[in-house]
């Protein structure tokens, strides 16, 4: 929760709680909606997701201004295309999200 809600700025839409921490929840930030599962037998660690966002440079700057609770993300042109900006963040379980946006908006 600290990573997705407090650091990345997602809002919790709903959470399925039995006892204790949520087992399954939905978080959202603008047009990006993630379903997160904390059950140890559901899914694999070190997953990768991609999300296209608007205002990626501003989002990146906002993360850099926060206390360094997580690794500082790097904003760069994608290795596979100069036309795309990417920023990868990694949660404490090794799951990665690559936020991307067309670089032509910032040429």
N, C-alpha and C positions, 0 to 999 in steps of 0.2 A: 504494500500500500504506500509506503514511503516513496518508492521509486515512481510508480505510476501516477499517484494522486498528488503527493506533496512536491515531488521534483519535476515531473513532466507536465503537471497541470491538468491531468485528466479528472473528470468528475465521475463519481460512482452513480450509475443509473439504477442499478439494483444489485442485490447480493443474496445468494442462497446460503443461509447459515443454519447449521444444525446446532452445534455447541462450539463456542470458541470462534476462531477466525473464519472468514468466509471460505467456502469450498469452491464456489463458482460465482463469478460476478461479471458484470458488464461495466466498462468504463468508456467514456467518450471525451474527445477534445475536438471541437469544431466538427468536421465531417468524418473524423477517424473514430471508429467504434471497435473496441477490443473485447473479446470474451476471454477471461482469465480463469484458469482452474488451478486450485491448490491441492487437489487430491493427489497423493503420491503415486497412484497407479494409472492416472489419466494423462496421456501425452508423454513427451520426451523432453528432457532438459536440452538446452542449447538449440532451441528452435529459432527460426528466422522468419520474421514477417516484414512486409514492405507496406508503406503507407504514403500516398501522395498527399501533400499538404500545401496550403497557401501561406506565404510569408515565412519560408524556411530560414532565411538569414536572421529575421527578428526572433524566431523561436530559438535559434542557436545562441544568439546574444543573451537572451533571457536565461538560458541554462548556465551560461558562463558567469553570469552575475550572481548566481546562487552560491551558498556555501558548498564547498566541494565534497558532498556526501557520496557522489558517484564519479566515475571517470569522466573527465571533460570530453565531450564529443568534438569531433573535427568535422567542419563543413568544407567540402571539396567537390570539384567536378567528378562525376562518375568515371571510373577507369574505363568503362565500356562505351562512354559517350560524353563528349565535351558539352553536349546540349542539356545535360541533367546535373543538378546539384544533389548531393547526398549527405546525410548525417546519420551515423549509426550510433545507437545507444544500446547498452548491455545491462540487463538487470542482474541482481545478485545470484540468480540461478543459471546464468550464462545464456539466457534467451536474448536475442537481438532484434531490434526493430530498425529498419533502414527507412528514414523519412526522406522523401525525394520531392523535387519540384523542377519544372523546366528552367534551365539556366538562362534562356532567352529573355526572361522577365527582368534580369539584372545585367544585361549586356551594356 
